Amino acid sequence: MDNNENNFKKKEISSQETINQLFKKNQQKKVLAKFFFYENDIPFNVTWNKEFKNMLDSISNYGSWFKSSSYREIKVFGGRC
């Protein structure tokens, strides 16, 4: 086996580890989301709501640096659009 084949195998193994790590992180996020609903007595059928899905899409478009609105900002805004 030449040096190029060795490099390829090392990269292949490390990329597989990364995939596994990403899967674990994704699973952790799902558990946290479920716990949030449960802990705050939010009905699970909220996930079927179109606005809930729009909210998640909007948050994911901002990326990991997104900061949520404060309690006051949400309360003052109320239902006004």
HTML snippet that shows the backbone in 3Dmol.js (N, CA, C, O; Angstrom):
<script src="https://3Dmol.org/build/3Dmol-min.js"></script>
<div id="view" style="width:600px;height:400px;position:relative"></div>
<script>
const pdb = `
ATOM      1  N   MET A   1       0.854  -1.168   0.000  1.00  0.00           N
ATOM      2  CA  MET A   1       0.000   0.000   0.000  1.00  0.00           C
ATOM      3  C   MET A   1       0.907   1.240   0.000  1.00  0.00           C
ATOM      4  O   MET A   1       1.800   1.369   0.837  1.00  0.00           O
ATOM      5  N   ASP A   2       0.663   2.137  -0.942  1.00  0.00           N
ATOM      6  CA  ASP A   2       1.504   3.327  -1.012  1.00  0.00           C
ATOM      7  C   ASP A   2       0.973   4.425  -0.083  1.00  0.00           C
ATOM      8  O   ASP A   2      -0.073   4.268   0.545  1.00  0.00           O
ATOM      9  N   ASN A   3       1.694   5.511  -0.009  1.00  0.00           N
ATOM     10  CA  ASN A   3       1.382   6.594   0.911  1.00  0.00           C
ATOM     11  C   ASN A   3       0.021   7.239   0.623  1.00  0.00           C
ATOM     12  O   ASN A   3      -0.684   7.631   1.553  1.00  0.00           O
ATOM     13  N   ASN A   4      -0.351   7.352  -0.658  1.00  0.00           N
ATOM     14  CA  ASN A   4      -1.642   7.949  -1.018  1.00  0.00           C
ATOM     15  C   ASN A   4      -2.813   7.118  -0.505  1.00  0.00           C
ATOM     16  O   ASN A   4      -3.821   7.667  -0.060  1.00  0.00           O
ATOM     17  N   GLU A   5      -2.683   5.809  -0.568  1.00  0.00           N
ATOM     18  CA  GLU A   5      -3.751   4.945  -0.067  1.00  0.00           C
ATOM     19  C   GLU A   5      -3.888   5.073   1.444  1.00  0.00           C
ATOM     20  O   GLU A   5      -5.000   5.072   1.973  1.00  0.00           O
ATOM     21  N   ASN A   6      -2.746   5.183   2.145  1.00  0.00           N
ATOM     22  CA  ASN A   6      -2.784   5.382   3.593  1.00  0.00           C
ATOM     23  C   ASN A   6      -3.512   6.660   3.959  1.00  0.00           C
ATOM     24  O   ASN A   6      -4.330   6.661   4.879  1.00  0.00           O
ATOM     25  N   ASN A   7      -3.231   7.747   3.258  1.00  0.00           N
ATOM     26  CA  ASN A   7      -3.883   9.028   3.516  1.00  0.00           C
ATOM     27  C   ASN A   7      -5.382   8.935   3.280  1.00  0.00           C
ATOM     28  O   ASN A   7      -6.172   9.488   4.045  1.00  0.00           O
ATOM     29  N   PHE A   8      -5.774   8.230   2.212  1.00  0.00           N
ATOM     30  CA  PHE A   8      -7.193   8.080   1.906  1.00  0.00           C
ATOM     31  C   PHE A   8      -7.904   7.331   3.030  1.00  0.00           C
ATOM     32  O   PHE A   8      -8.981   7.742   3.461  1.00  0.00           O
ATOM     33  N   LYS A   9      -7.314   6.242   3.506  1.00  0.00           N
ATOM     34  CA  LYS A   9      -7.953   5.462   4.567  1.00  0.00           C
ATOM     35  C   LYS A   9      -8.078   6.262   5.847  1.00  0.00           C
ATOM     36  O   LYS A   9      -9.090   6.162   6.540  1.00  0.00           O
ATOM     37  N   LYS A  10      -7.064   7.056   6.176  1.00  0.00           N
ATOM     38  CA  LYS A  10      -7.136   7.877   7.383  1.00  0.00           C
ATOM     39  C   LYS A  10      -8.263   8.894   7.264  1.00  0.00           C
ATOM     40  O   LYS A  10      -9.012   9.100   8.219  1.00  0.00           O
ATOM     41  N   LYS A  11      -8.390   9.527   6.111  1.00  0.00           N
ATOM     42  CA  LYS A  11      -9.451  10.517   5.915  1.00  0.00           C
ATOM     43  C   LYS A  11     -10.816   9.853   5.978  1.00  0.00           C
ATOM     44  O   LYS A  11     -11.763  10.411   6.533  1.00  0.00           O
ATOM     45  N   GLU A  12     -10.914   8.667   5.411  1.00  0.00           N
ATOM     46  CA  GLU A  12     -12.190   7.962   5.404  1.00  0.00           C
ATOM     47  C   GLU A  12     -12.638   7.644   6.829  1.00  0.00           C
ATOM     48  O   GLU A  12     -13.812   7.809   7.160  1.00  0.00           O
ATOM     49  N   ILE A  13     -11.724   7.197   7.660  1.00  0.00           N
ATOM     50  CA  ILE A  13     -12.061   6.865   9.044  1.00  0.00           C
ATOM     51  C   ILE A  13     -12.469   8.117   9.809  1.00  0.00           C
ATOM     52  O   ILE A  13     -13.470   8.111  10.526  1.00  0.00           O
ATOM     53  N   SER A  14     -11.700   9.188   9.661  1.00  0.00           N
ATOM     54  CA  SER A  14     -12.022  10.402  10.408  1.00  0.00           C
ATOM     55  C   SER A  14     -13.353  10.999   9.956  1.00  0.00           C
ATOM     56  O   SER A  14     -14.083  11.550  10.781  1.00  0.00           O
ATOM     57  N   SER A  15     -13.685  10.903   8.676  1.00  0.00           N
ATOM     58  CA  SER A  15     -14.971  11.437   8.227  1.00  0.00           C
ATOM     59  C   SER A  15     -16.120  10.606   8.788  1.00  0.00           C
ATOM     60  O   SER A  15     -17.189  11.148   9.069  1.00  0.00           O
ATOM     61  N   GLN A  16     -15.920   9.317   8.955  1.00  0.00           N
ATOM     62  CA  GLN A  16     -16.952   8.482   9.555  1.00  0.00           C
ATOM     63  C   GLN A  16     -17.153   8.868  11.016  1.00  0.00           C
ATOM     64  O   GLN A  16     -18.288   8.906  11.492  1.00  0.00           O
ATOM     65  N   GLU A  17     -16.099   9.148  11.715  1.00  0.00           N
ATOM     66  CA  GLU A  17     -16.224   9.587  13.105  1.00  0.00           C
ATOM     67  C   GLU A  17     -17.000  10.899  13.182  1.00  0.00           C
ATOM     68  O   GLU A  17     -17.812  11.089  14.087  1.00  0.00           O
ATOM     69  N   THR A  18     -16.756  11.790  12.249  1.00  0.00           N
ATOM     70  CA  THR A  18     -17.454  13.066  12.228  1.00  0.00           C
ATOM     71  C   THR A  18     -18.948  12.852  11.996  1.00  0.00           C
ATOM     72  O   THR A  18     -19.772  13.511  12.630  1.00  0.00           O
ATOM     73  N   ILE A  19     -19.297  11.956  11.112  1.00  0.00           N
ATOM     74  CA  ILE A  19     -20.706  11.655  10.856  1.00  0.00           C
ATOM     75  C   ILE A  19     -21.362  11.131  12.134  1.00  0.00           C
ATOM     76  O   ILE A  19     -22.474  11.535  12.473  1.00  0.00           O
ATOM     77  N   ASN A  20     -20.686  10.247  12.831  1.00  0.00           N
ATOM     78  CA  ASN A  20     -21.224   9.719  14.090  1.00  0.00           C
ATOM     79  C   ASN A  20     -21.381  10.811  15.133  1.00  0.00           C
ATOM     80  O   ASN A  20     -22.376  10.843  15.856  1.00  0.00           O
ATOM     81  N   GLN A  21     -20.406  11.706  15.215  1.00  0.00           N
ATOM     82  CA  GLN A  21     -20.496  12.806  16.170  1.00  0.00           C
ATOM     83  C   GLN A  21     -21.667  13.724  15.838  1.00  0.00           C
ATOM     84  O   GLN A  21     -22.394  14.152  16.734  1.00  0.00           O
ATOM     85  N   LEU A  22     -21.852  14.026  14.561  1.00  0.00           N
ATOM     86  CA  LEU A  22     -22.968  14.875  14.156  1.00  0.00           C
ATOM     87  C   LEU A  22     -24.299  14.217  14.479  1.00  0.00           C
ATOM     88  O   LEU A  22     -25.235  14.887  14.914  1.00  0.00           O
ATOM     89  N   PHE A  23     -24.388  12.909  14.268  1.00  0.00           N
ATOM     90  CA  PHE A  23     -25.621  12.188  14.579  1.00  0.00           C
ATOM     91  C   PHE A  23     -25.922  12.283  16.073  1.00  0.00           C
ATOM     92  O   PHE A  23     -27.066  12.516  16.464  1.00  0.00           O
ATOM     93  N   LYS A  24     -24.896  12.101  16.909  1.00  0.00           N
ATOM     94  CA  LYS A  24     -25.095  12.177  18.352  1.00  0.00           C
ATOM     95  C   LYS A  24     -25.535  13.573  18.773  1.00  0.00           C
ATOM     96  O   LYS A  24     -26.415  13.715  19.621  1.00  0.00           O
ATOM     97  N   LYS A  25     -24.927  14.608  18.185  1.00  0.00           N
ATOM     98  CA  LYS A  25     -25.312  15.982  18.517  1.00  0.00           C
ATOM     99  C   LYS A  25     -26.752  16.240  18.110  1.00  0.00           C
ATOM    100  O   LYS A  25     -27.503  16.884  18.843  1.00  0.00           O
ATOM    101  N   ASN A  26     -27.142  15.737  16.937  1.00  0.00           N
ATOM    102  CA  ASN A  26     -28.514  15.905  16.462  1.00  0.00           C
ATOM    103  C   ASN A  26     -29.498  15.220  17.411  1.00  0.00           C
ATOM    104  O   ASN A  26     -30.557  15.769  17.715  1.00  0.00           O
ATOM    105  N   GLN A  27     -29.148  14.023  17.876  1.00  0.00           N
ATOM    106  CA  GLN A  27     -30.011  13.305  18.807  1.00  0.00           C
ATOM    107  C   GLN A  27     -30.130  14.070  20.121  1.00  0.00           C
ATOM    108  O   GLN A  27     -31.215  14.134  20.700  1.00  0.00           O
ATOM    109  N   GLN A  28     -29.029  14.651  20.599  1.00  0.00           N
ATOM    110  CA  GLN A  28     -29.064  15.420  21.842  1.00  0.00           C
ATOM    111  C   GLN A  28     -29.987  16.626  21.702  1.00  0.00           C
ATOM    112  O   GLN A  28     -30.737  16.947  22.624  1.00  0.00           O
ATOM    113  N   LYS A  29     -29.934  17.290  20.556  1.00  0.00           N
ATOM    114  CA  LYS A  29     -30.792  18.458  20.333  1.00  0.00           C
ATOM    115  C   LYS A  29     -32.257  18.055  20.324  1.00  0.00           C
ATOM    116  O   LYS A  29     -33.103  18.783  20.844  1.00  0.00           O
ATOM    117  N   LYS A  30     -32.567  16.906  19.741  1.00  0.00           N
ATOM    118  CA  LYS A  30     -33.958  16.447  19.715  1.00  0.00           C
ATOM    119  C   LYS A  30     -34.453  16.142  21.121  1.00  0.00           C
ATOM    120  O   LYS A  30     -35.598  16.442  21.459  1.00  0.00           O
ATOM    121  N   VAL A  31     -33.597  15.550  21.936  1.00  0.00           N
ATOM    122  CA  VAL A  31     -33.986  15.249  23.319  1.00  0.00           C
ATOM    123  C   VAL A  31     -34.218  16.545  24.080  1.00  0.00           C
ATOM    124  O   VAL A  31     -35.174  16.644  24.849  1.00  0.00           O
ATOM    125  N   LEU A  32     -33.352  17.546  23.877  1.00  0.00           N
ATOM    126  CA  LEU A  32     -33.527  18.837  24.549  1.00  0.00           C
ATOM    127  C   LEU A  32     -34.834  19.502  24.128  1.00  0.00           C
ATOM    128  O   LEU A  32     -35.529  20.088  24.958  1.00  0.00           O
ATOM    129  N   ALA A  33     -35.168  19.415  22.853  1.00  0.00           N
ATOM    130  CA  ALA A  33     -36.415  20.005  22.368  1.00  0.00           C
ATOM    131  C   ALA A  33     -37.621  19.310  23.011  1.00  0.00           C
ATOM    132  O   ALA A  33     -38.571  19.973  23.426  1.00  0.00           O
ATOM    133  N   LYS A  34     -37.581  17.996  23.091  1.00  0.00           N
ATOM    134  CA  LYS A  34     -38.687  17.253  23.714  1.00  0.00           C
ATOM    135  C   LYS A  34     -38.811  17.626  25.189  1.00  0.00           C
ATOM    136  O   LYS A  34     -39.915  17.800  25.706  1.00  0.00           O
ATOM    137  N   PHE A  35     -37.667  17.745  25.858  1.00  0.00           N
ATOM    138  CA  PHE A  35     -37.679  18.110  27.270  1.00  0.00           C
ATOM    139  C   PHE A  35     -38.255  19.512  27.447  1.00  0.00           C
ATOM    140  O   PHE A  35     -39.002  19.749  28.396  1.00  0.00           O
ATOM    141  N   PHE A  36     -37.926  20.439  26.561  1.00  0.00           N
ATOM    142  CA  PHE A  36     -38.456  21.805  26.624  1.00  0.00           C
ATOM    143  C   PHE A  36     -39.980  21.786  26.560  1.00  0.00           C
ATOM    144  O   PHE A  36     -40.640  22.455  27.354  1.00  0.00           O
ATOM    145  N   PHE A  37     -40.543  21.029  25.627  1.00  0.00           N
ATOM    146  CA  PHE A  37     -42.007  20.938  25.507  1.00  0.00           C
ATOM    147  C   PHE A  37     -42.603  20.361  26.783  1.00  0.00           C
ATOM    148  O   PHE A  37     -43.576  20.891  27.320  1.00  0.00           O
ATOM    149  N   TYR A  38     -42.017  19.281  27.259  1.00  0.00           N
ATOM    150  CA  TYR A  38     -42.538  18.604  28.447  1.00  0.00           C
ATOM    151  C   TYR A  38     -42.444  19.500  29.675  1.00  0.00           C
ATOM    152  O   TYR A  38     -43.419  19.637  30.415  1.00  0.00           O
ATOM    153  N   GLU A  39     -41.284  20.111  29.902  1.00  0.00           N
ATOM    154  CA  GLU A  39     -41.038  20.914  31.093  1.00  0.00           C
ATOM    155  C   GLU A  39     -41.926  22.165  31.149  1.00  0.00           C
ATOM    156  O   GLU A  39     -42.251  22.643  32.236  1.00  0.00           O
ATOM    157  N   ASN A  40     -42.316  22.692  29.996  1.00  0.00           N
ATOM    158  CA  ASN A  40     -43.119  23.914  29.939  1.00  0.00           C
ATOM    159  C   ASN A  40     -44.590  23.657  29.627  1.00  0.00           C
ATOM    160  O   ASN A  40     -45.336  24.585  29.315  1.00  0.00           O
ATOM    161  N   ASP A  41     -45.000  22.406  29.711  1.00  0.00           N
ATOM    162  CA  ASP A  41     -46.395  22.013  29.468  1.00  0.00           C
ATOM    163  C   ASP A  41     -46.925  22.517  28.133  1.00  0.00           C
ATOM    164  O   ASP A  41     -48.069  22.962  28.039  1.00  0.00           O
ATOM    165  N   ILE A  42     -46.100  22.447  27.114  1.00  0.00           N
ATOM    166  CA  ILE A  42     -46.508  22.845  25.762  1.00  0.00           C
ATOM    167  C   ILE A  42     -47.054  21.593  25.069  1.00  0.00           C
ATOM    168  O   ILE A  42     -46.361  20.577  25.000  1.00  0.00           O
ATOM    169  N   PRO A  43     -48.269  21.654  24.563  1.00  0.00           N
ATOM    170  CA  PRO A  43     -48.833  20.476  23.885  1.00  0.00           C
ATOM    171  C   PRO A  43     -47.980  20.085  22.672  1.00  0.00           C
ATOM    172  O   PRO A  43     -47.531  20.943  21.912  1.00  0.00           O
ATOM    173  N   PHE A  44     -47.770  18.796  22.510  1.00  0.00           N
ATOM    174  CA  PHE A  44     -46.920  18.318  21.419  1.00  0.00           C
ATOM    175  C   PHE A  44     -47.522  18.580  20.040  1.00  0.00           C
ATOM    176  O   PHE A  44     -46.801  18.610  19.043  1.00  0.00           O
ATOM    177  N   ASN A  45     -48.840  18.769  19.979  1.00  0.00           N
ATOM    178  CA  ASN A  45     -49.466  19.041  18.678  1.00  0.00           C
ATOM    179  C   ASN A  45     -49.092  20.420  18.136  1.00  0.00           C
ATOM    180  O   ASN A  45     -49.412  20.737  16.991  1.00  0.00           O
ATOM    181  N   VAL A  46     -48.419  21.244  18.942  1.00  0.00           N
ATOM    182  CA  VAL A  46     -47.923  22.538  18.460  1.00  0.00           C
ATOM    183  C   VAL A  46     -46.964  22.315  17.283  1.00  0.00           C
ATOM    184  O   VAL A  46     -46.855  23.168  16.402  1.00  0.00           O
ATOM    185  N   THR A  47     -46.278  21.186  17.271  1.00  0.00           N
ATOM    186  CA  THR A  47     -45.316  20.915  16.192  1.00  0.00           C
ATOM    187  C   THR A  47     -46.005  20.785  14.835  1.00  0.00           C
ATOM    188  O   THR A  47     -45.343  20.863  13.800  1.00  0.00           O
ATOM    189  N   TRP A  48     -47.307  20.591  14.824  1.00  0.00           N
ATOM    190  CA  TRP A  48     -48.041  20.521  13.552  1.00  0.00           C
ATOM    191  C   TRP A  48     -48.412  21.910  13.032  1.00  0.00           C
ATOM    192  O   TRP A  48     -48.807  22.057  11.876  1.00  0.00           O
ATOM    193  N   ASN A  49     -48.288  22.909  13.872  1.00  0.00           N
ATOM    194  CA  ASN A  49     -48.668  24.266  13.527  1.00  0.00           C
ATOM    195  C   ASN A  49     -47.724  24.856  12.473  1.00  0.00           C
ATOM    196  O   ASN A  49     -46.503  24.746  12.583  1.00  0.00           O
ATOM    197  N   LYS A  50     -48.308  25.477  11.462  1.00  0.00           N
ATOM    198  CA  LYS A  50     -47.517  26.083  10.376  1.00  0.00           C
ATOM    199  C   LYS A  50     -46.573  27.156  10.902  1.00  0.00           C
ATOM    200  O   LYS A  50     -45.435  27.263  10.446  1.00  0.00           O
ATOM    201  N   GLU A  51     -47.039  27.947  11.854  1.00  0.00           N
ATOM    202  CA  GLU A  51     -46.217  29.033  12.405  1.00  0.00           C
ATOM    203  C   GLU A  51     -45.028  28.488  13.198  1.00  0.00           C
ATOM    204  O   GLU A  51     -43.959  29.099  13.209  1.00  0.00           O
ATOM    205  N   PHE A  52     -45.206  27.355  13.856  1.00  0.00           N
ATOM    206  CA  PHE A  52     -44.092  26.721  14.568  1.00  0.00           C
ATOM    207  C   PHE A  52     -42.998  26.333  13.587  1.00  0.00           C
ATOM    208  O   PHE A  52     -41.815  26.565  13.833  1.00  0.00           O
ATOM    209  N   LYS A  53     -43.404  25.744  12.481  1.00  0.00           N
ATOM    210  CA  LYS A  53     -42.420  25.342  11.458  1.00  0.00           C
ATOM    211  C   LYS A  53     -41.744  26.569  10.841  1.00  0.00           C
ATOM    212  O   LYS A  53     -40.541  26.553  10.580  1.00  0.00           O
ATOM    213  N   ASN A  54     -42.516  27.626  10.609  1.00  0.00           N
ATOM    214  CA  ASN A  54     -41.931  28.868  10.087  1.00  0.00           C
ATOM    215  C   ASN A  54     -40.908  29.446  11.062  1.00  0.00           C
ATOM    216  O   ASN A  54     -39.857  29.937  10.652  1.00  0.00           O
ATOM    217  N   MET A  55     -41.227  29.382  12.360  1.00  0.00           N
ATOM    218  CA  MET A  55     -40.316  29.888  13.378  1.00  0.00           C
ATOM    219  C   MET A  55     -38.998  29.110  13.359  1.00  0.00           C
ATOM    220  O   MET A  55     -37.923  29.709  13.405  1.00  0.00           O
ATOM    221  N   LEU A  56     -39.079  27.789  13.293  1.00  0.00           N
ATOM    222  CA  LEU A  56     -37.858  26.980  13.263  1.00  0.00           C
ATOM    223  C   LEU A  56     -37.035  27.254  12.012  1.00  0.00           C
ATOM    224  O   LEU A  56     -35.808  27.319  12.076  1.00  0.00           O
ATOM    225  N   ASP A  57     -37.702  27.416  10.879  1.00  0.00           N
ATOM    226  CA  ASP A  57     -36.989  27.740   9.643  1.00  0.00           C
ATOM    227  C   ASP A  57     -36.272  29.078   9.763  1.00  0.00           C
ATOM    228  O   ASP A  57     -35.127  29.218   9.335  1.00  0.00           O
ATOM    229  N   SER A  58     -36.947  30.052  10.344  1.00  0.00           N
ATOM    230  CA  SER A  58     -36.346  31.374  10.510  1.00  0.00           C
ATOM    231  C   SER A  58     -35.124  31.315  11.420  1.00  0.00           C
ATOM    232  O   SER A  58     -34.098  31.930  11.128  1.00  0.00           O
ATOM    233  N   ILE A  59     -35.233  30.579  12.518  1.00  0.00           N
ATOM    234  CA  ILE A  59     -34.113  30.446  13.449  1.00  0.00           C
ATOM    235  C   ILE A  59     -32.939  29.752  12.779  1.00  0.00           C
ATOM    236  O   ILE A  59     -31.793  30.175  12.934  1.00  0.00           O
ATOM    237  N   SER A  60     -33.217  28.687  12.034  1.00  0.00           N
ATOM    238  CA  SER A  60     -32.121  27.955  11.387  1.00  0.00           C
ATOM    239  C   SER A  60     -31.454  28.783  10.296  1.00  0.00           C
ATOM    240  O   SER A  60     -30.272  28.582  10.014  1.00  0.00           O
ATOM    241  N   ASN A  61     -32.179  29.706   9.679  1.00  0.00           N
ATOM    242  CA  ASN A  61     -31.574  30.570   8.662  1.00  0.00           C
ATOM    243  C   ASN A  61     -30.567  31.542   9.271  1.00  0.00           C
ATOM    244  O   ASN A  61     -29.609  31.936   8.606  1.00  0.00           O
ATOM    245  N   TYR A  62     -30.772  31.928  10.520  1.00  0.00           N
ATOM    246  CA  TYR A  62     -29.835  32.838  11.178  1.00  0.00           C
ATOM    247  C   TYR A  62     -28.552  32.130  11.577  1.00  0.00           C
ATOM    248  O   TYR A  62     -27.485  32.743  11.559  1.00  0.00           O
ATOM    249  N   GLY A  63     -28.626  30.880  11.930  1.00  0.00           N
ATOM    250  CA  GLY A  63     -27.439  30.145  12.337  1.00  0.00           C
ATOM    251  C   GLY A  63     -27.305  30.069  13.846  1.00  0.00           C
ATOM    252  O   GLY A  63     -28.203  30.474  14.584  1.00  0.00           O
ATOM    253  N   SER A  64     -26.170  29.545  14.295  1.00  0.00           N
ATOM    254  CA  SER A  64     -25.969  29.281  15.718  1.00  0.00           C
ATOM    255  C   SER A  64     -25.791  30.558  16.540  1.00  0.00           C
ATOM    256  O   SER A  64     -25.891  30.510  17.766  1.00  0.00           O
ATOM    257  N   TRP A  65     -25.534  31.675  15.909  1.00  0.00           N
ATOM    258  CA  TRP A  65     -25.324  32.922  16.651  1.00  0.00           C
ATOM    259  C   TRP A  65     -26.636  33.626  16.999  1.00  0.00           C
ATOM    260  O   TRP A  65     -26.614  34.665  17.658  1.00  0.00           O
ATOM    261  N   PHE A  66     -27.769  33.085  16.572  1.00  0.00           N
ATOM    262  CA  PHE A  66     -29.082  33.692  16.830  1.00  0.00           C
ATOM    263  C   PHE A  66     -29.349  33.787  18.328  1.00  0.00           C
ATOM    264  O   PHE A  66     -29.164  32.813  19.058  1.00  0.00           O
ATOM    265  N   LYS A  67     -29.775  34.930  18.774  1.00  0.00           N
ATOM    266  CA  LYS A  67     -30.159  35.141  20.171  1.00  0.00           C
ATOM    267  C   LYS A  67     -31.664  35.363  20.220  1.00  0.00           C
ATOM    268  O   LYS A  67     -32.215  36.136  19.436  1.00  0.00           O
ATOM    269  N   SER A  68     -32.315  34.685  21.139  1.00  0.00           N
ATOM    270  CA  SER A  68     -33.771  34.781  21.211  1.00  0.00           C
ATOM    271  C   SER A  68     -34.204  36.126  21.776  1.00  0.00           C
ATOM    272  O   SER A  68     -33.415  36.848  22.386  1.00  0.00           O
ATOM    273  N   SER A  69     -35.456  36.440  21.561  1.00  0.00           N
ATOM    274  CA  SER A  69     -36.039  37.669  22.101  1.00  0.00           C
ATOM    275  C   SER A  69     -36.166  37.534  23.610  1.00  0.00           C
ATOM    276  O   SER A  69     -36.277  36.429  24.140  1.00  0.00           O
ATOM    277  N   SER A  70     -36.149  38.658  24.284  1.00  0.00           N
ATOM    278  CA  SER A  70     -36.312  38.645  25.740  1.00  0.00           C
ATOM    279  C   SER A  70     -37.797  38.443  26.081  1.00  0.00           C
ATOM    280  O   SER A  70     -38.672  38.543  25.221  1.00  0.00           O
ATOM    281  N   TYR A  71     -38.040  38.163  27.333  1.00  0.00           N
ATOM    282  CA  TYR A  71     -39.417  38.021  27.819  1.00  0.00           C
ATOM    283  C   TYR A  71     -40.215  39.283  27.516  1.00  0.00           C
ATOM    284  O   TYR A  71     -41.339  39.211  27.020  1.00  0.00           O
ATOM    285  N   ARG A  72     -39.626  40.442  27.819  1.00  0.00           N
ATOM    286  CA  ARG A  72     -40.308  41.714  27.612  1.00  0.00           C
ATOM    287  C   ARG A  72     -40.604  41.966  26.140  1.00  0.00           C
ATOM    288  O   ARG A  72     -41.691  42.426  25.790  1.00  0.00           O
ATOM    289  N   GLU A  73     -39.632  41.664  25.276  1.00  0.00           N
ATOM    290  CA  GLU A  73     -39.840  41.882  23.838  1.00  0.00           C
ATOM    291  C   GLU A  73     -41.006  41.040  23.330  1.00  0.00           C
ATOM    292  O   GLU A  73     -41.808  41.509  22.523  1.00  0.00           O
ATOM    293  N   ILE A  74     -41.097  39.837  23.785  1.00  0.00           N
ATOM    294  CA  ILE A  74     -42.187  38.960  23.342  1.00  0.00           C
ATOM    295  C   ILE A  74     -43.517  39.426  23.922  1.00  0.00           C
ATOM    296  O   ILE A  74     -44.531  39.446  23.225  1.00  0.00           O
ATOM    297  N   LYS A  75     -43.511  39.803  25.205  1.00  0.00           N
ATOM    298  CA  LYS A  75     -44.747  40.233  25.861  1.00  0.00           C
ATOM    299  C   LYS A  75     -45.274  41.532  25.253  1.00  0.00           C
ATOM    300  O   LYS A  75     -46.478  41.654  25.025  1.00  0.00           O
ATOM    301  N   VAL A  76     -44.402  42.498  24.986  1.00  0.00           N
ATOM    302  CA  VAL A  76     -44.821  43.772  24.413  1.00  0.00           C
ATOM    303  C   VAL A  76     -45.328  43.582  22.991  1.00  0.00           C
ATOM    304  O   VAL A  76     -46.312  44.199  22.581  1.00  0.00           O
ATOM    305  N   PHE A  77     -44.640  42.715  22.242  1.00  0.00           N
ATOM    306  CA  PHE A  77     -45.057  42.459  20.858  1.00  0.00           C
ATOM    307  C   PHE A  77     -46.423  41.817  20.825  1.00  0.00           C
ATOM    308  O   PHE A  77     -47.254  42.159  19.984  1.00  0.00           O
ATOM    309  N   GLY A  78     -46.661  40.897  21.726  1.00  0.00           N
ATOM    310  CA  GLY A  78     -47.952  40.204  21.786  1.00  0.00           C
ATOM    311  C   GLY A  78     -48.266  39.509  20.479  1.00  0.00           C
ATOM    312  O   GLY A  78     -47.391  38.876  19.887  1.00  0.00           O
ATOM    313  N   GLY A  79     -49.481  39.614  20.026  1.00  0.00           N
ATOM    314  CA  GLY A  79     -49.911  38.971  18.803  1.00  0.00           C
ATOM    315  C   GLY A  79     -49.884  39.892  17.603  1.00  0.00           C
ATOM    316  O   GLY A  79     -50.318  39.513  16.515  1.00  0.00           O
ATOM    317  N   ARG A  80     -49.372  41.110  17.793  1.00  0.00           N
ATOM    318  CA  ARG A  80     -49.361  42.065  16.685  1.00  0.00           C
ATOM    319  C   ARG A  80     -48.324  41.680  15.645  1.00  0.00           C
ATOM    320  O   ARG A  80     -47.185  41.357  15.981  1.00  0.00           O
ATOM    321  N   CYS A  81     -48.717  41.716  14.399  1.00  0.00           N
ATOM    322  CA  CYS A  81     -47.792  41.402  13.301  1.00  0.00           C
ATOM    323  C   CYS A  81     -47.598  42.609  12.422  1.00  0.00           C
ATOM    324  O   CYS A  81     -46.854  42.546  11.443  1.00  0.00           O
TER     325      CYS A  81
END
`;
const viewer = $3Dmol.createViewer("view");
viewer.addModel(pdb, "pdb");
viewer.setStyle({}, {cartoon: {color: "spectrum"}});
viewer.zoomTo();
viewer.render();
</script>
